[in-house]
Amino acid sequence: MKIVILMFFCLLIVSNTVLAQTNTLLDNGDGTITDVATALIWQKEDDNVVRDFSASNQYCQSLILAGNSNWRLPDVKEFTSIIRFSGNIQRNINRIAFPATSGSFAYWTSTTTSNSSSQAWEVYFSTDLVLSTGSIGNVDQRSKTGQNFVRCVR
């Protein structure tokens, strides 16, 4: 009986640890999502408009959402923090927290590539794309004159 109780508590601890690692996104009910793990607050839905890099920066800087005006483009590390991973396979964005996320266009990051000031990193939320770098995954580079969606953060 003691072994059964001990196994139950071990299972409970492991289950709660896994849930804590996966359930870090909180819907604030005001058009924003808080990532508890990073303390970042995300725009829940983009406006379904594609923009070049410069216009994307301007959009975030002028956005007023949930009573806040200090929005910006996320850097590549911040943006990839909301990609769900499983082993070596990259997964999609959490569609419950971010329901209207495009899988056909990428999203801009604020991070300029190290090899060219005219390119920035972009993030896709699809697992079946072969990117220009030849890899299958979610992060790629693009000319800043290209068109992508925008999801702002603060």
C-alpha positions in Angstrom: 0.0 0.0 0.0 2.9 2.4 0.8 4.4 1.7 -2.6 1.1 2.5 -4.3 0.8 5.8 -2.4 4.4 6.7 -3.1 4.0 5.9 -6.8 0.8 8.1 -6.9 2.6 11.1 -5.4 5.6 10.7 -7.8 3.1 10.6 -10.7 1.4 13.6 -9.3 4.6 15.6 -9.0 5.8 14.6 -12.5 2.4 15.5 -14.0 2.3 18.9 -12.3 5.9 19.6 -13.5 5.0 18.8 -17.1 1.8 21.0 -16.9 3.8 23.8 -15.4 6.2 23.7 -18.3 3.5 23.7 -21.0 0.8 25.9 -19.5 2.8 29.2 -19.3 0.5 31.2 -21.5 -2.4 33.1 -19.8 -5.2 34.9 -21.7 -5.6 38.3 -20.0 -9.1 38.7 -21.6 -8.0 42.1 -23.1 -6.5 41.0 -26.4 -3.2 40.1 -24.8 -1.5 36.9 -23.7 1.1 36.8 -20.9 3.9 34.2 -21.1 4.5 33.5 -17.4 7.9 31.9 -18.2 9.3 35.0 -19.8 7.1 37.7 -18.4 6.4 39.0 -21.9 3.0 40.2 -22.9 2.0 39.3 -26.4 -0.6 40.7 -28.8 -3.1 37.8 -29.0 -4.1 38.3 -32.6 -2.4 40.1 -35.5 -4.5 42.4 -37.7 -4.2 40.1 -40.7 -2.2 42.7 -42.6 1.3 41.9 -44.1 3.9 44.7 -44.0 7.5 45.2 -44.7 10.0 45.4 -41.8 9.9 49.2 -41.4 6.1 49.4 -41.5 6.0 46.5 -39.0 8.2 48.4 -36.5 6.0 51.5 -37.0 2.8 49.5 -36.4 4.1 48.1 -33.1 5.4 51.5 -31.9 1.9 53.1 -32.6 -0.2 50.2 -31.3 -2.4 50.9 -28.3 -3.7 47.7 -26.9 -5.1 46.8 -23.4 -4.3 50.4 -22.4 -0.6 50.1 -23.2 1.4 51.9 -25.9 4.9 50.5 -25.2 4.6 47.7 -27.9 7.5 46.6 -30.1 8.6 43.9 -32.5 9.9 40.9 -30.6 13.5 39.7 -31.2 14.1 36.3 -32.6 14.8 34.7 -29.2 11.6 36.1 -27.7 9.5 35.0 -30.6 10.8 31.5 -30.6 10.0 31.2 -26.9 6.3 30.7 -27.8 7.0 27.9 -30.3 6.1 24.6 -28.8 8.9 22.0 -29.2 8.8 18.2 -28.9 12.2 16.5 -28.9 14.1 17.6 -32.1 10.8 18.4 -34.0 9.7 22.0 -33.9 6.0 22.3 -33.3 3.4 25.0 -34.0 2.4 27.9 -31.9 -0.2 27.3 -29.2 -3.5 27.7 -31.3 -5.6 28.0 -28.1 -3.7 31.1 -26.9 -3.1 32.5 -30.4 -6.1 31.2 -32.4 -5.8 33.3 -35.6 -2.0 32.8 -36.3 -1.2 32.4 -40.0 0.6 29.3 -41.2 1.1 30.7 -44.7 3.0 33.9 -43.9 5.9 34.5 -41.5 6.0 37.0 -38.7 8.7 39.6 -38.4 11.2 39.7 -35.6 13.3 42.8 -34.7 16.5 40.9 -35.2 18.6 41.9 -38.2 20.7 39.1 -39.6 24.5 39.2 -38.9 25.4 38.7 -42.5 23.3 41.5 -44.0 21.7 44.7 -42.5 19.1 44.5 -45.3 17.7 41.2 -43.9 15.9 40.3 -40.6 14.8 37.0 -39.0 11.3 35.8 -39.5 9.3 33.1 -37.7 6.9 30.7 -39.3 4.3 28.8 -37.3 4.1 25.7 -39.5 6.0 22.5 -39.2 6.0 21.4 -42.8 7.9 24.3 -44.4 11.2 23.9 -46.1 12.9 27.2 -45.6 15.4 29.0 -47.9 18.2 27.9 -45.6 17.3 24.3 -46.5 16.1 23.4 -43.1 12.7 22.4 -42.0 11.5 24.5 -39.2 10.3 27.8 -38.0 13.0 30.5 -38.3 14.4 31.9 -41.5 15.9 35.2 -42.9 14.2 37.6 -45.3 14.8 40.8 -47.0 13.4 43.7 -45.0 11.4 44.8 -48.1 9.5 41.5 -48.0 6.0 41.2 -46.5 5.2 39.4 -43.3 2.6 39.5 -40.5 3.3 41.3 -37.2 2.7 40.2 -33.6 3.8 42.8 -31.1 5.2 42.3 -27.6 5.9 44.3 -24.5 
